[in-house]
Amino acid sequence: MELITLPAVWLDLILAFTLLEWLVLALRRRVSGRGLDLRNLTLGLLPGLLLMLALRLAAPDAVPAGAFLCCAAAGVFHAWDFAHRSRSADAATALPAAAV
């Protein structure tokens, strides 16, 4: 049975998107004060970024389709988690000082 693989450039695109995501969310926080602070944003993105980088370094030419699907699923759950945590952070910021 032949292993289905995808060109490693797809993983490169995910890595680039993750870095772009960090930049956009950090700028959003700086401009609007909404969303996660820089520390939580970085700590939330760094583990996944490093795991994807490890996969990329281990598979220089092609990535098994199953590994790519796992990265895609992790990205979906990551987006869900960040959206939830950002809403919670925004709600906490919106509370008056006396309520905290």
JOTASUL-V155465 format. One record per backbone hydrogen bond with DSSP energy under -1.0 kcal/mol. NH is the residue of the N-H (numbers start at 1). CO is the residue of the C=O. If there is no record, write none. Layout:
nh=NH co=CO
nh=NH co=CO
This chain:
nh=6 co=63
nh=8 co=61
nh=10 co=7
nh=12 co=8
nh=13 co=9
nh=14 co=10
nh=15 co=11
nh=16 co=12
nh=17 co=13
nh=18 co=14
nh=19 co=15
nh=20 co=16
nh=21 co=17
nh=22 co=18
nh=23 co=19
nh=24 co=20
nh=25 co=21
nh=26 co=22
nh=27 co=23
nh=28 co=24
nh=29 co=25
nh=30 co=26
nh=31 co=27
nh=32 co=28
nh=33 co=29
nh=41 co=37
nh=42 co=38
nh=43 co=39
nh=44 co=40
nh=45 co=41
nh=46 co=42
nh=49 co=45
nh=50 co=46
nh=51 co=47
nh=52 co=48
nh=53 co=49
nh=54 co=50
nh=55 co=51
nh=56 co=52
nh=57 co=53
nh=58 co=54
nh=59 co=55
nh=63 co=6
nh=65 co=4
nh=68 co=64
nh=69 co=65
nh=70 co=66
nh=71 co=67
nh=72 co=68
nh=73 co=69
nh=74 co=70
nh=75 co=71
nh=76 co=72
nh=77 co=73
nh=78 co=74
nh=79 co=75
nh=80 co=76
nh=81 co=77
nh=82 co=78
nh=83 co=79
nh=84 co=80
nh=85 co=81
nh=86 co=82
nh=87 co=83
nh=88 co=84
nh=89 co=85
nh=90 co=86
nh=91 co=87
nh=92 co=88
nh=93 co=89
nh=94 co=90
nh=99 co=96
